[in-house]
Amino acid sequence: MHVNGKVALVTGAAQGIGREFAEALLHKGAKVALVDWNRETGMKCKASLDAQFEPQKTLFIHCDVADQEQLRDTFRKVVDHFGRLDILVNNAGVNDEKHWEKMLQINLVSVISGTYLGLDYMGKQNGGDGGIIINMSSMAGLLPSGQQPVYSASKHGVVGFTRSAAVTANLMKSGVRINAICPGFVNTPILETIEKEENMGPYIKYKDHIKDQMKFFGVMDPSVIANGLIALIEDDALNGAIMKITNAKGIHFQDYDATPVHVKAQ
């Protein structure tokens, strides 16, 4: 898919990887709905992007993605404003082992809800033009993380759901491709949460283990992850793909045994 002229919705867009995604999409000629729970940071993000791009290219919507009604309203507002939706990036995520039920709502349930809403609006079976959905997971969604067990579970869930939903989208002849990105450590505000008891709960005692892993594996710039996003969008052959991005290997893909189902987008 060519990004130029397309409409994208990015959750968690006000900072970190989401902010980098929005900028990369704008550079490619897309219009972008910036969705975030932090109103102040979101407005600052839009103002900064307006200084680089035409203000009408972006729309900021304040939304708690864990609130199903707010999320539904957000999709409606985006389509009402821009007239269509072509690219959905379910990026919003947190690290909060202390309040793990809320973390599951944000990291996994909102990804599932967002994907279904994306299929509703973009799917050819509903009169849409097709499109692409990218769900943000993590290398913690492919490997065990003893210091962040529920975070890891939420990201494992994103991987499993994405692979299965890609098959579903194909069965529906939706014309929508669904893929996931699993980055290693990225220089974003979420890394700061490993220092806080309010986020790590009983696992705060293991924060030095995570720091050791960061030193060993290295920390990437968010722009590297944005390059992966654009690659997934532009390669129409990728559906149900799990893209891994690490310092050691850069962009590569998780290999799986052959399955009896074919997931090429229709």
N, C-alpha and C positions, 0 to 999 in steps of 0.2 A: 504494500500500500504506500502510495506517495503521501507524505505528511502535509504538503502544501495545500491550503484551502480546507483542511479537515478541522473538525471541532473535537476537542479533547476535554475530558473531565479528570482532574487529578485530586485525589483526597490526600490530606496531610501535606498540602502544597505550600504552606507558609514558610517552611524552613527545611534544612537538611536535604535529603535525597529528593523529596517532593518538589522543593523549590528549584532544584537543578533540572528535574524532569520538565517543569513548566518552561523554564528558560530555553532548554534544548528544543522543545516543541515549537516555541515561538520563533526561534531562529530558523526553523524549518518551514515556517509559514503557516502554522496552525493557529487557531483561536483556542484559548484555554480558559476553562472554568477552574478557578483556584478555590478549593474547598478545604476548610480547616476549622477546628473548634476554637482556636485562639483568634478572636476578632482583631485585637490590636496588632498582633504579628501579621495576620492576614492582610490587613489594610496597608501596613508598611511594605509588605511584599508586593502588593499590587502597585503602590506608588513608585517603588523602585523599578518595577518592570515597565511601568508607564513612561519612565524617563528614557527607556531604551527602545520601546516599541509603541505603536499607536494604542492609546488607551482603550479603544473599542475592541482591541484584540483579546482583552482579558475581562473576566467577571469574577469578583470575589463573593463567595457565599459562605456565611457562617453556619457551620453544621457540626453537630456531634454525631459521628457516623454510627455510634452505638444506639442512637435513638432511631428506630425504624421509620417513624413518621417524618422526622427531619430529613432522613436520607431520601425517602420517596419524594418529598417536596423539593429537595435539591435537584434531583434528576429532572423533575417537571420544569423547574425554573430554568435550568440550562437549555433544555429543548425549546422552551417558550422564547428564551432570549436569542439563542443562536439559530434556531430553526431545525437543528439536527444534532446527532451525536455519532461520532465515528470511532473515537478512541477513548477507552476507559482505563484509568490506572488506579487500582485499589491499593494505595500506598500507605494510608494511615496506619500507624502502629505504635505501640508503647512497650516498655519493659516495666512490669509492676508485679513482682512475685508476691508482694504483700497483699495486694487486692487482685488476686488472680482471676476471679470471676469477671471483673470488669475488663481485664486484659484479654480474656477469651472473647468477650463481646466485641472489642475493637479489632483485635488481630485476626480473628477467624470469622465470627458471625457476620461482621460488617462486610467482610470480603465476599462471603456467600451471598448476602443480601444484595450487595452492589453488583455482583456478577449476574444475578437473576434480573435485576432492574436493567442492567446493560443489555441483556438478551431481549427483554421486553421492548426496549426502545430501538435497538439496532437490528434485531433479527428479521430476516426476510419473511419468515413465517408470519410476522405481524405487520408486514408492509414496510419494514425498514430496508436499508441499503447494505446491511452487513457491517462489519467493522472488526475491531480487535479489542480484547480485554487483556490487560497485564496485571497479574496479582503479585504483590511483593511478599516473598518469603525470606529465607535466610539460609546460610550454611548450617545454622542451628536447626533448620527444617530437614536436614539430611543426615545430621550427625547428633549423637547424644550430647547434652549439655547439663552436667550435674549441678552447675551453679545456677542454672535458670531452667528448671524442668518444665514449668508450665509455659514459659515463653517458647521453649523448644517444641512442646506439644502443639502450641498454636501454629507454629510455622510448619511443622510436619503436616498438620491438617490442611494448610493452604496448598501444599504440594499435592497431597492426595486429592483434594477437591478439584484443583485446577486440571489435573490429568483426566479425572473422570468427567468433569464438566466439558472439557474439550470434545470428548466422545459424544456427550449429550447434545452439544451444539451441532455436531455433525449429523447426528440422527435426526435432529429437527430441521436439517437443511437451512440453518439460520444464516449462513454466510459469515458467521462470527468466529474468529480464531481466539483461543484462550491459552495463554502461556504464563509462566511464572519466572521471576528472577530471584536467585539465591546468592546474595552478596556475602563476602566475608566481612571483616570489620571495616566500617566506613566512618570517616570523620564527621559525625553529626552530633547534635545535642543528646541523642539517646545514649551515647557512650558515657556521658556524664552521670547517668542514673546508677551506674554500678557502684558509685561512691556513696549512695544515699540509702539509708536504712528504710526510708519511706517507700522506696521502690524495690529494694532487694529483700526486705523482711529478714527471715532467719538466714538467708544466704549471703548477707553482707559480710560474714566472716570469711567467705571464700573469694572476696573481690580481688585479692592479689593473684589468685589463680587465673582470673580473666585477664588481668594486666599482663601476666606472663604470656598468655596466649596471644595477646595483642602485639607484644614485642616479638614473638616468634613468627607470627603470620604477617605482621605489618598492618598498617591502617591505610585504606585507600581514600582518594578524593571522591566526592559525590559525582564529579563530572565523568568518572570512569563508568559508573553505574548508568548514567544518562546515555552514554554511548551504546550500552547494551540495550537500553530501552528502544532507541531509534533503530538498532539492528533488528530487533524482534518485530517492530512495526513494518519495516520495509521488506522483510523476507516473507513473502506470501506462502512459502512452503512450510513454515513453522506453525504447528498447532499441537497443543499438549506438550510443548517443549519446556524443559526445566533448565534454564540458563544459569550456570554458575559463574561467578566473577570473583577471582582471587588475585592477590598480588603475585603469586607464584606462576599461575597459568593464564591470567587474564580472562577473557571471555571464552567459555567452553560449555559443554552440555553434559548433563547427567545421562549416563547410559542405562537403559533398562532392557530386560529380556523382551523378545517379541511377544506381542499380545494378539489374540485372535480378532481384535477389532481394528479397523482402519480409521485414523483420526484426521485425515486430510480434510481441510475445510471445504464445504460445498456452498 
